[in-house]
Amino acid sequence: MAGYLAEIALGLNWLNPDSSSLINSGANFAPTTIGRGEYWRLLVSIFLHAGIFHLALNLYALIGFGPMAESALGRWRFVFIFILSGVVGGLCSMLANPITTSIGCSGANLGIIGALMLSSWLKRAELSARLSRPQLLLLAIFLLYSLLLGLSSTYIDNGAHLGGFITGMFASLLLTKPANRKVYFFNSAPAKALALTAIVPVLIAIDQKRIDNNSDVKCCIEHMDAIALLKEKKYFHGIEKLDAAHAFKPSDTSVLADRARALVEIGRFDKALADIDKVIEQHPKDRLALMNKASIYHKMSEDHLAIAEMDKAIALEAKPTGLIGIFSSFQNIFSTTGKQEESTFYNNRAWFKLASGDIDSALEDCNQAIKINHSSSTAYDTRSLAYYLQGKYQLADQDLVSAIRCNNKDGAFYYHRTLTLMALGKAADAKAALARYRKLDYKPEAWEPKVPADINLRRNIMQLLKDKILKEGKYLGKGILKVDSFMNHQIDPALMNEVGKEFARRFKDLKATRILTAETSGIAPALACAMILELPLVFARKHKPVTMAANPFTERAESHTKGSVVDLIVSPEYLKAEDRVIILDDFLASARTIKALVAIVASSGAELVGIGAVIEKSFEGGRDALKYLNIPVESLAAIKSFDNDQINF
């Protein structure tokens, strides 16, 4: 029990720990126990267990037979036989299968049962401590059935069970006293015990011979060395070890999968795909392999292929079948491991969708990931980035707080929170998050929004604009804000220059070829941005001049400030089907003007890649009206309300 509690303290899954975690905790494993001379594992592994159910089963057997066996054998013989049977059982387990992880006291328990059965059969124990002949027969039948069952199951370690059982019987034969006899085999109990322990070095020598020329064991040793190197980010040396492991056992898919991940780290995506395809060829329903393949495609910027692989993986969601399947489902009710894995599939697909620009669908996957596992920090982080790209900065920050509460050692969370806090104008908090992100050394992907080199400059721009609105803006009622003194009638060139820089920073990765705005108020900020990005600026005219080409693109939009409907007209000379267009205007309120510009872009056959507005009236629903476009919508100052005739950000 103490050994199991120590496992929990070390962070192992309390229901179903994986093999690598068990080996790190002290499980018996030939490549380490024999190959590396870590013989202490033979003793330690007896007291470790692979989950609460494994522990419960062995405790049930020990409690059922232990008291009677202790009474029949005596306390010290009982302890000696228990430990010796466990050690010999571990050695026999490695002899039977050198690459199986051996753990638990079942070999030791079988040794105690074997000792009790022999002492009962030979009547060497007190009558009250003996098993009756019918009990012995039933127990023998049960043990034979377990042996036969173990031949067809990977979950029963026949090597350990047989080794422990035979050791217990032989120890009982030597250490217990025959009825009505004063002399038996040896006169000294310590001498007999010492003779029994001689089997341990003999079996170690046999095991050593067994693994010396065993390609499976050599593959395991090279593989373990490779994993240690990969953890130290020594990828080239790790790949050399994985190559050696693959040479020893070409069919080992775990080696291929790890080599694929290492090859990705050094940019050899073609070879990584070849390795992971071999894994999938052998195991077509391996969901983790499909997810790894998707990750490789994502690294190659082939996100449509990555999403297709994730679709396959999610479609293969494990369904419980048979007793093992039902048991696994029962485990997942209490264990977070299964939930974490399932949540990861949806979260990864969401990330790939974000990279491809499909924000709404990515949000659906994020919500599903969080529904499956409420403590998935990465899912909260991914959803926060989706909210950020939609301009929902407050929701993004709430998710990042949740992510950091679950895990405060992931640099991605702090990087994304830096972006969000900057968008919210919280410069001091943003600087703290930035410092934390740099300390954790997160490397954002190429498609992610970028933190500006000078965070203080960004704060000054955002704050300058808000200060300008509060100082010179006038609320005229009916949702109308007058900013004539610096943008709509008189222009503040310095302010517009900084506004242009900020929009240019946000839109620089969109590969735009043209900026579109509406006359006249949108021209100043749009021109400032166009100059920095070195792009042509087109502004929609409200009246068609005689010089304009025939058949211009024309849309109608209701003007809230003018109280009338105006035409927006663009010549086909300046908006081509091959263009990638950013729409940039002074206000985003109900989005009527911007939607008219969107329609003009659609009529031209061009691709709309981004929308920007200097000031957003978030309470009028314009952003939601543009949500269907699935493109970045940016604003520099968002007004929440005009409550009490005040401007409230």
BATOR-591697 format. One record per residue (C-alpha): residue in one letter; x, z, y. Coordinates in nm, 3 decimals. Each point is the difference from the previous one (the first is absolute). Layout:
N
> A	X	Z	Y
...
//
This chain:
649
> M	0.000	0.000	0.000
> A	0.286	0.085	0.239
> G	0.159	-0.339	-0.071
> Y	-0.324	-0.178	0.090
> L	-0.032	0.199	0.324
> A	0.359	-0.095	0.083
> E	-0.099	-0.366	-0.047
> I	-0.287	0.042	0.246
> A	0.234	0.169	0.247
> L	0.232	-0.301	-0.026
> G	-0.289	-0.226	0.101
> L	-0.092	-0.156	-0.335
> N	-0.355	-0.117	-0.056
> W	-0.184	0.287	-0.167
> L	-0.212	-0.228	-0.219
> N	0.207	-0.301	-0.095
> P	0.362	-0.004	0.127
> D	0.196	-0.324	-0.044
> S	0.302	-0.030	-0.228
> S	0.259	-0.024	0.277
> S	-0.127	0.324	0.157
> L	0.013	0.176	-0.336
> I	0.355	-0.123	-0.066
> N	0.108	0.124	0.344
> S	-0.155	0.339	-0.085
> G	0.188	0.038	-0.328
> A	-0.188	-0.193	-0.267
> N	0.183	-0.102	-0.316
> F	0.114	-0.364	0.024
> A	0.276	-0.147	-0.218
> P	0.182	-0.198	0.272
> T	0.041	0.322	0.201
> T	-0.003	0.273	-0.267
> I	0.246	-0.174	-0.234
> G	0.135	-0.287	0.210
> R	0.101	0.224	0.290
> G	0.053	0.320	-0.197
> E	-0.285	0.192	0.170
> Y	-0.072	0.213	-0.308
> W	-0.177	0.267	0.202
> R	-0.301	-0.231	-0.005
> L	-0.051	0.080	-0.369
> L	-0.092	0.357	0.095
> V	-0.164	-0.055	0.340
> S	-0.231	-0.277	-0.124
> I	-0.170	0.243	-0.241
> F	-0.150	0.188	0.294
> L	-0.110	-0.305	0.205
> H	-0.326	-0.188	-0.051
> A	-0.152	-0.336	0.095
> G	-0.303	0.137	0.183
> I	-0.251	0.281	-0.030
> F	-0.172	-0.146	-0.309
> H	0.329	-0.028	-0.189
> L	0.077	0.361	0.091
> A	-0.349	0.117	-0.102
> L	0.025	-0.169	-0.339
> N	0.335	0.159	-0.080
> L	-0.110	0.342	0.130
> Y	-0.310	-0.020	-0.221
> A	0.217	-0.064	-0.307
> L	0.248	0.272	0.095
> I	-0.272	0.258	0.067
> G	-0.179	-0.098	-0.321
> F	0.300	0.032	-0.232
> G	0.257	0.194	0.204
> P	-0.120	0.359	-0.054
> M	-0.038	-0.049	-0.378
> A	0.339	-0.175	-0.023
> E	0.169	0.276	0.202
> S	-0.149	0.260	-0.231
> A	0.113	-0.193	-0.310
> L	0.350	-0.087	0.124
> G	0.088	0.284	0.234
> R	0.055	-0.037	0.373
> W	0.363	-0.112	0.002
> R	-0.042	-0.242	-0.289
> F	-0.307	-0.139	0.175
> V	0.193	-0.060	0.325
> F	0.299	-0.147	-0.184
> I	-0.213	-0.239	-0.208
> F	-0.206	-0.102	0.306
> I	0.309	-0.096	0.204
> L	0.192	-0.157	-0.290
> S	-0.302	-0.209	-0.104
> G	-0.050	-0.115	0.359
> V	0.365	-0.105	0.036
> V	0.016	-0.173	-0.339
> G	-0.337	-0.163	0.070
> G	0.142	-0.142	0.324
> L	0.304	-0.138	-0.183
> C	-0.221	-0.154	-0.268
> S	-0.221	-0.152	0.269
> M	0.303	-0.176	0.151
> L	0.108	-0.111	-0.345
> A	-0.342	-0.157	-0.064
> N	-0.028	-0.161	0.345
> P	0.298	0.031	0.237
> I	-0.186	-0.125	0.309
> T	-0.304	0.227	-0.027
> T	-0.034	0.293	0.238
> S	-0.040	0.317	-0.211
> I	-0.158	0.308	0.154
> G	-0.203	0.304	-0.102
> C	0.003	0.268	-0.268
> S	-0.195	-0.187	-0.268
> G	0.315	-0.031	-0.216
> A	0.062	0.373	0.041
> N	-0.366	0.074	-0.082
> L	0.021	-0.211	-0.315
> G	0.312	0.192	-0.094
> I	-0.191	0.330	0.027
> I	-0.292	-0.147	-0.199
> G	0.241	-0.130	-0.266
> A	0.169	0.340	-0.025
> L	-0.337	0.176	-0.026
> M	-0.125	-0.240	-0.266
> L	0.311	0.043	-0.216
> S	0.008	0.378	0.032
> S	-0.370	0.008	-0.090
> W	0.041	-0.235	-0.297
> L	0.298	0.195	-0.134
> K	-0.174	0.331	0.080
> R	0.292	0.125	0.208
> A	-0.225	0.144	0.269
> E	-0.236	0.294	-0.001
> L	-0.344	-0.087	-0.134
> S	-0.160	0.039	0.344
> A	0.250	-0.245	0.148
> R	-0.042	-0.270	-0.262
> L	-0.208	-0.316	0.000
> S	-0.229	-0.029	-0.302
> R	0.042	-0.289	-0.244
> P	-0.314	-0.180	0.133
> Q	0.129	0.047	0.357
> L	0.339	-0.140	-0.102
> L	-0.168	-0.300	-0.161
> L	-0.217	-0.074	0.306
> L	0.298	0.040	0.232
> A	0.212	-0.231	-0.217
> I	-0.277	-0.266	0.007
> F	-0.026	0.030	0.378
> L	0.378	-0.033	0.042
> L	0.006	-0.305	-0.227
> Y	-0.282	-0.157	0.203
> S	0.195	0.068	0.323
> L	0.306	-0.165	-0.152
> L	-0.198	-0.312	-0.096
> L	-0.163	-0.009	0.343
> G	0.342	0.021	0.163
> L	0.109	-0.318	-0.178
> S	-0.249	-0.199	0.207
> S	0.019	0.190	0.329
> T	0.266	0.014	0.270
> Y	-0.140	0.334	0.118
> I	0.102	0.195	-0.314
> D	0.371	0.069	-0.058
> N	0.030	0.001	-0.380
> G	0.378	0.035	0.019
> A	-0.022	0.330	0.187
> H	-0.292	0.124	-0.212
> L	0.163	-0.076	-0.335
> G	0.340	0.128	0.110
> G	-0.149	0.326	0.127
> F	-0.224	0.049	-0.302
> I	0.278	-0.054	-0.257
> T	0.239	0.222	0.201
> G	-0.258	0.279	0.008
> M	-0.059	-0.018	-0.375
> F	0.371	-0.004	-0.080
> A	0.069	0.288	0.242
> S	-0.282	0.200	-0.158
> L	0.147	-0.063	-0.344
> L	0.337	0.140	0.109
> L	-0.104	0.278	0.236
> T	-0.299	0.157	-0.175
> K	0.037	0.236	-0.296
> P	-0.150	-0.097	-0.338
> A	-0.246	0.253	-0.139
> N	0.149	0.262	-0.236
> R	0.356	-0.122	0.052
> K	0.282	0.178	0.169
> V	0.252	-0.286	0.011
> Y	-0.067	-0.358	0.115
> F	0.237	-0.282	0.096
> F	0.202	0.191	0.258
> N	0.031	0.368	0.068
> S	0.037	-0.036	0.381
> A	-0.289	-0.121	0.215
> P	0.235	-0.100	0.290
> A	0.210	-0.204	-0.243
> K	-0.306	-0.185	-0.120
> A	-0.116	-0.062	0.355
> L	0.344	-0.133	0.090
> A	-0.009	-0.229	-0.301
> L	-0.335	-0.136	0.111
> T	0.126	-0.078	0.352
> A	0.272	-0.219	-0.152
> I	-0.263	-0.271	-0.035
> V	-0.004	-0.042	0.381
> P	0.353	-0.144	0.050
> V	-0.046	-0.210	-0.314
> L	-0.316	-0.156	0.141
> I	0.167	-0.048	0.340
> A	0.278	-0.196	-0.171
> I	-0.258	-0.209	-0.190
> D	-0.193	-0.065	0.322
> Q	0.322	-0.103	0.174
> K	0.063	-0.258	-0.272
> R	-0.362	-0.111	0.030
> I	0.026	-0.078	0.370
> D	0.357	-0.134	0.009
> N	-0.102	-0.349	-0.109
> N	-0.363	0.014	0.111
> S	-0.076	-0.271	0.256
> D	-0.318	0.179	0.113
> V	0.198	0.313	0.090
> K	0.272	-0.199	0.176
> C	-0.271	-0.178	0.198
> C	-0.148	0.337	0.100
> I	0.336	0.138	0.113
> E	0.078	-0.306	0.213
> H	-0.356	0.008	0.138
> M	0.023	0.367	0.100
> D	0.338	-0.060	0.168
> A	-0.155	-0.294	0.187
> I	-0.294	0.208	0.125
> A	0.242	0.263	0.135
> L	0.192	-0.273	0.187
> L	-0.319	-0.154	0.139
> K	-0.108	0.340	0.134
> E	0.329	0.005	0.192
> K	-0.081	-0.355	0.126
> K	0.300	-0.142	-0.186
> Y	-0.199	-0.306	-0.096
> F	0.279	-0.233	-0.112
> H	0.153	0.260	-0.232
> G	-0.347	0.092	-0.123
> I	-0.076	-0.364	-0.081
> E	0.323	-0.022	-0.200
> K	-0.116	0.296	-0.210
> L	-0.345	-0.156	-0.041
> D	0.161	-0.325	-0.113
> A	0.190	0.197	-0.265
> A	-0.320	0.180	-0.107
> H	-0.181	-0.335	-0.025
> A	0.282	-0.140	-0.215
> F	-0.042	0.290	-0.246
> K	-0.379	-0.038	-0.014
> P	-0.139	-0.322	0.153
> S	-0.358	0.095	-0.089
> D	-0.001	0.323	0.206
> T	-0.248	-0.074	0.279
> S	0.077	0.323	0.187
> V	0.356	-0.128	0.056
> L	-0.133	-0.334	0.126
> A	-0.244	0.173	0.235
> D	0.270	0.222	0.149
> R	0.238	-0.294	0.035
> A	-0.271	-0.194	0.181
> R	-0.042	0.286	0.251
> A	0.377	0.018	0.052
> L	0.025	-0.377	0.051
> V	-0.266	0.023	0.269
> E	0.215	0.249	0.189
> I	0.286	-0.252	0.022
> G	-0.231	-0.289	0.086
> R	0.015	-0.184	-0.335
> F	-0.373	-0.063	-0.016
> D	0.025	-0.299	-0.236
> K	0.178	0.202	-0.268
> A	-0.230	0.297	0.058
> L	-0.303	-0.222	-0.061
> A	0.159	-0.136	-0.318
> D	0.050	0.355	-0.133
> I	-0.348	0.120	0.087
> D	-0.154	-0.314	-0.151
> K	0.174	0.085	-0.330
> V	-0.157	0.347	0.015
> I	-0.346	-0.146	0.061
> E	0.053	-0.256	-0.276
> Q	0.047	0.285	-0.249
> H	-0.264	0.224	0.157
> P	-0.265	-0.215	0.176
> K	-0.211	0.307	0.080
> D	0.283	0.204	0.152
> R	-0.153	0.091	0.335
> L	0.322	0.145	0.141
> A	0.186	-0.322	-0.083
> L	-0.266	-0.202	0.182
> M	0.030	0.234	0.300
> N	0.379	-0.039	-0.003
> K	-0.040	-0.378	-0.006
> A	-0.236	0.026	0.296
> S	0.261	0.205	0.188
> I	0.260	-0.270	-0.062
> Y	-0.232	-0.268	0.138
> H	-0.062	0.222	0.303
> K	0.375	0.028	0.060
> M	0.007	-0.381	-0.010
> S	-0.279	-0.010	0.265
> E	-0.231	-0.160	-0.257
> D	-0.279	0.250	0.060
> H	-0.277	-0.224	-0.137
> L	0.183	0.001	-0.335
> A	0.059	0.375	0.026
> I	-0.371	0.061	0.056
> A	-0.085	-0.222	-0.300
> E	0.227	0.211	-0.225
> M	-0.155	0.320	0.130
> D	-0.346	-0.142	-0.072
> K	0.109	-0.046	-0.363
> A	0.142	0.353	-0.020
> I	-0.312	0.161	0.145
> A	-0.224	-0.205	-0.230
> L	0.189	0.153	-0.294
> E	-0.110	0.352	0.092
> A	0.051	0.214	-0.311
> K	-0.316	0.075	-0.196
> P	-0.006	0.293	-0.247
> T	-0.009	-0.116	-0.363
> G	0.024	0.212	-0.313
> L	0.104	0.363	-0.012
> I	0.323	-0.057	0.194
> G	-0.189	-0.183	0.276
> I	-0.263	0.273	0.024
> F	0.274	0.263	0.008
> S	0.178	-0.191	0.279
> S	-0.323	-0.018	0.200
> F	-0.050	0.372	-0.049
> Q	0.355	0.060	0.125
> N	-0.063	-0.212	0.311
> I	-0.290	0.225	0.097
> F	0.251	0.281	0.057
> S	0.319	-0.194	0.066
> T	0.093	-0.178	0.323
> T	0.241	-0.240	-0.175
> G	-0.265	-0.247	-0.112
> K	-0.173	0.018	0.338
> Q	0.327	-0.056	0.183
> E	0.079	-0.306	-0.210
> E	-0.346	-0.154	0.044
> S	0.006	0.074	0.373
> T	0.340	-0.170	0.028
> F	-0.140	-0.330	-0.130
> Y	-0.261	-0.014	0.276
> N	0.242	0.123	0.265
> N	0.262	-0.264	-0.088
> R	-0.257	-0.277	0.010
> A	-0.114	0.129	0.338
> W	0.360	-0.013	0.128
> F	0.041	-0.360	-0.116
> K	-0.331	-0.092	0.164
> L	0.114	0.155	0.328
> A	0.317	-0.208	-0.018
> S	-0.215	-0.311	-0.047
> G	-0.226	0.094	0.294
> D	-0.312	0.088	-0.202
> I	-0.063	0.331	0.175
> D	-0.366	0.058	-0.095
> S	0.060	-0.056	-0.371
> A	0.309	0.220	0.020
> L	-0.212	0.280	0.145
> E	-0.241	-0.025	-0.295
> D	0.290	0.043	-0.243
> C	0.137	0.294	0.201
> N	-0.338	0.170	-0.010
> Q	-0.017	-0.052	-0.377
> A	0.353	0.139	-0.045
> I	-0.090	0.312	0.198
> K	-0.329	0.036	-0.187
> I	0.192	0.003	-0.331
> N	0.269	0.239	0.126
> H	-0.079	0.200	0.313
> S	0.361	0.118	0.025
> S	0.157	-0.348	0.000
> S	0.228	0.019	0.304
> T	0.101	-0.367	-0.027
> A	-0.364	-0.113	0.000
> Y	-0.063	0.195	0.321
> D	0.311	-0.159	0.149
> T	-0.107	-0.352	-0.098
> R	-0.348	0.055	0.141
> S	0.151	0.134	0.321
> L	0.191	-0.325	0.046
> A	-0.320	-0.198	-0.059
> Y	-0.174	0.208	0.267
> Y	0.298	-0.050	0.232
> L	-0.018	-0.377	-0.041
> Q	-0.370	0.019	0.086
> G	0.080	0.205	0.311
> K	-0.171	0.312	-0.138
> Y	0.288	0.225	0.096
> Q	-0.185	0.332	-0.022
> L	-0.109	-0.068	-0.359
> A	0.353	-0.116	-0.081
> D	0.146	0.325	0.130
> Q	-0.248	0.209	-0.199
> D	0.107	-0.175	-0.322
> L	0.368	0.046	0.081
> V	-0.053	0.372	0.055
> S	-0.157	0.011	-0.349
> A	0.287	-0.201	-0.149
> I	0.268	0.225	0.154
> R	-0.189	0.310	-0.111
> C	0.028	-0.127	-0.360
> N	0.362	-0.117	0.033
> N	0.221	0.065	0.302
> K	0.308	-0.174	-0.141
> D	-0.109	-0.365	0.017
> G	0.150	-0.184	0.296
> A	-0.274	-0.267	-0.008
> F	-0.259	0.255	0.106
> Y	0.202	0.099	0.306
> Y	0.077	-0.361	0.088
> H	-0.369	-0.090	-0.001
> R	-0.087	0.318	0.186
> T	0.254	-0.091	0.268
> L	-0.185	-0.329	0.050
> T	-0.338	0.174	0.008
> L	0.103	0.276	0.240
> M	0.153	-0.257	0.232
> A	-0.326	-0.196	-0.003
> L	-0.184	0.324	0.084
> G	0.241	0.065	0.288
> K	0.138	0.321	-0.152
> A	0.363	-0.070	0.082
> A	0.146	0.346	-0.071
> D	-0.158	0.015	-0.346
> A	0.105	-0.360	-0.064
> K	0.364	0.084	0.076
> A	-0.011	0.291	-0.247
> A	-0.150	-0.224	-0.270
> L	0.261	-0.267	0.077
> A	0.284	0.249	-0.045
> R	-0.143	0.111	-0.334
> Y	-0.043	-0.360	-0.118
> R	0.361	-0.083	0.087
> K	0.123	0.307	-0.184
> L	-0.189	-0.105	-0.314
> D	0.142	-0.353	0.031
> Y	-0.315	-0.207	-0.063
> K	0.051	-0.377	0.023
> P	-0.324	-0.170	0.111
> E	-0.088	-0.334	-0.153
> A	0.027	-0.315	0.209
> W	-0.377	-0.036	0.047
> E	-0.057	0.358	0.122
> P	-0.046	0.070	0.372
> K	0.328	0.092	0.169
> V	0.088	0.312	0.196
> P	0.153	-0.102	0.335
> A	0.367	0.071	0.055
> D	-0.080	0.209	0.306
> I	-0.291	0.230	-0.071
> N	0.016	0.151	0.350
> L	-0.053	-0.341	0.157
> R	-0.315	-0.050	-0.206
> R	-0.130	0.338	0.107
> N	0.062	-0.089	0.363
> I	-0.187	-0.330	-0.033
> M	-0.304	0.158	-0.166
> Q	-0.006	0.294	0.234
> L	0.060	-0.218	0.305
> L	-0.303	-0.212	-0.086
> K	-0.222	0.303	-0.055
> D	0.122	0.161	0.319
> K	-0.070	-0.322	0.188
> I	-0.354	-0.018	-0.137
> L	-0.071	0.363	0.086
> K	0.148	-0.032	0.348
> E	-0.127	-0.341	0.111
> G	-0.278	-0.088	-0.244
> K	-0.358	0.055	0.114
> Y	-0.299	0.048	-0.224
> L	-0.293	-0.194	0.149
> G	-0.263	0.106	-0.251
> K	-0.164	-0.199	-0.284
> G	0.331	-0.003	-0.187
> I	0.184	-0.197	0.270
> L	0.356	0.102	0.090
> K	0.158	-0.148	0.311
> V	0.376	-0.058	-0.025
> D	0.030	-0.258	0.279
> S	0.294	0.178	0.164
> F	0.248	-0.078	-0.279
> M	-0.142	-0.262	-0.240
> N	-0.331	-0.171	0.085
> H	0.054	-0.097	0.363
> Q	0.332	0.137	0.118
> I	0.280	-0.013	-0.259
> D	0.263	0.271	-0.056
> P	0.290	-0.217	-0.121
> A	0.212	0.290	-0.134
> L	-0.290	0.142	-0.197
> M	-0.098	-0.341	-0.138
> N	0.361	-0.061	-0.102
> E	0.002	0.322	-0.206
> V	-0.342	-0.085	-0.145
> G	0.137	-0.338	-0.104
> K	0.303	0.160	-0.165
> E	-0.220	0.235	-0.201
> F	-0.227	-0.278	-0.123
> A	0.305	-0.212	-0.081
> R	0.143	0.286	-0.208
> R	-0.324	0.035	-0.194
> F	-0.053	-0.372	-0.058
> K	0.357	-0.121	-0.050
> D	-0.027	-0.021	-0.381
> L	-0.321	-0.207	-0.003
> K	0.186	-0.334	0.038
> A	-0.244	-0.108	0.270
> T	0.037	-0.338	0.172
> R	-0.245	0.046	0.289
> I	-0.179	0.271	0.203
> L	-0.361	-0.049	0.111
> T	-0.187	0.191	0.273
> A	-0.293	-0.047	0.238
> E	0.025	-0.052	0.372
> T	0.068	0.182	0.212
> S	0.056	0.367	-0.079
> G	0.169	-0.059	-0.336
> I	0.264	-0.232	0.143
> A	0.236	0.266	0.141
> P	0.057	0.207	-0.320
> A	-0.010	-0.311	-0.220
> L	0.260	-0.177	0.214
> A	0.231	0.304	-0.008
> C	-0.018	0.006	-0.381
> A	0.040	-0.379	-0.030
> M	0.316	0.006	0.212
> I	0.165	0.259	-0.223
> L	-0.104	-0.173	-0.324
> E	0.089	-0.337	0.154
> L	-0.338	-0.147	-0.094
> P	-0.233	-0.231	0.195
> L	-0.303	0.173	0.155
> V	-0.339	-0.174	0.003
> F	-0.286	0.146	0.202
> A	-0.361	-0.100	-0.055
> R	-0.150	-0.154	0.314
> K	-0.347	0.092	0.120
> H	-0.060	-0.341	0.153
> K	0.105	-0.337	-0.138
> P	0.230	-0.183	0.245
> V	-0.004	-0.379	0.016
> T	0.355	-0.006	-0.133
> M	-0.092	0.168	-0.331
> A	-0.005	-0.216	-0.314
> A	-0.327	-0.104	-0.153
> N	-0.179	0.212	-0.259
> P	0.152	0.337	0.089
> F	-0.063	0.311	-0.209
> T	-0.284	0.187	0.175
> E	-0.164	0.336	-0.068
> R	-0.235	0.220	0.202
> A	0.052	0.372	0.064
> E	-0.201	0.262	0.182
> S	0.196	0.167	0.282
> H	-0.083	0.369	0.032
> T	0.158	0.035	0.345
> K	-0.157	-0.318	0.141
> G	-0.334	0.048	-0.172
> S	-0.016	-0.365	-0.100
> V	0.100	-0.244	-0.275
> V	0.318	-0.201	0.054
> D	0.155	-0.295	-0.175
> L	0.349	0.022	-0.148
> I	0.166	-0.340	-0.029
> V	0.332	-0.098	-0.161
> S	0.146	-0.349	-0.019
> P	0.086	-0.126	-0.352
> E	0.335	-0.106	0.146
> Y	0.116	0.361	0.008
> L	-0.147	0.145	-0.318
> K	0.095	-0.175	-0.324
> A	-0.095	0.058	-0.364
> E	0.359	0.094	-0.088
> D	0.012	0.282	0.260
> R	0.016	0.373	-0.076
> V	-0.184	0.166	0.288
> I	-0.002	0.344	0.162
> I	-0.298	0.080	0.225
> L	0.091	0.236	0.282
> D	-0.247	0.123	0.267
> D	-0.037	0.275	0.257
> F	-0.291	0.191	-0.166
> L	-0.141	0.053	-0.348
> A	-0.350	0.141	0.038
> S	-0.286	-0.172	-0.184
> A	0.242	-0.285	-0.092
> R	-0.234	-0.275	0.127
> T	0.276	-0.184	0.187
> I	0.253	0.047	-0.278
> K	-0.249	-0.122	-0.263
> A	-0.056	-0.315	0.206
> L	0.377	-0.056	0.003
> V	0.006	0.062	-0.376
> A	-0.262	-0.273	-0.042
> I	0.212	-0.239	0.209
> V	0.301	0.064	-0.223
> A	-0.216	-0.063	-0.308
> S	-0.129	-0.328	0.148
> S	0.356	-0.119	0.053
> G	0.096	0.069	-0.360
> A	0.281	0.230	0.113
> E	0.075	0.336	-0.168
> L	-0.078	0.320	0.191
> V	0.269	0.259	-0.076
> G	-0.055	0.283	0.251
> I	-0.213	0.135	0.285
> G	0.109	0.222	0.288
> A	-0.170	0.167	0.297
> V	0.159	0.207	0.273
> I	-0.293	0.243	0.021
> E	-0.249	0.074	-0.277
> K	-0.338	0.165	0.045
> S	-0.015	0.129	-0.355
> F	-0.355	0.134	0.036
> E	-0.146	-0.353	0.044
> G	0.084	-0.112	-0.355
> G	0.210	-0.306	0.074
> R	0.264	0.085	-0.256
> D	-0.260	0.033	-0.276
> A	-0.144	-0.337	0.103
> L	0.341	-0.159	-0.069
> K	0.063	0.182	-0.325
> Y	-0.107	-0.295	-0.215
> L	0.302	-0.200	0.121
> N	0.249	0.216	-0.195
> I	0.272	-0.039	0.263
> P	0.183	0.252	0.225
> V	-0.203	0.109	0.303
> E	0.216	0.183	0.257
> S	-0.083	0.185	0.321
> L	0.225	0.199	0.232
> A	-0.248	0.249	0.144
> A	-0.321	0.096	-0.181
> I	-0.277	0.161	0.205
> K	-0.224	0.221	-0.213
> S	-0.278	0.052	0.252
> F	-0.111	0.014	0.362
> D	-0.178	0.333	-0.050
> N	-0.083	0.176	0.327
> D	0.122	-0.315	0.177
> Q	0.354	0.088	-0.102
> I	0.254	-0.221	-0.176
> N	0.071	0.167	-0.334
> F	0.279	-0.127	-0.224
//
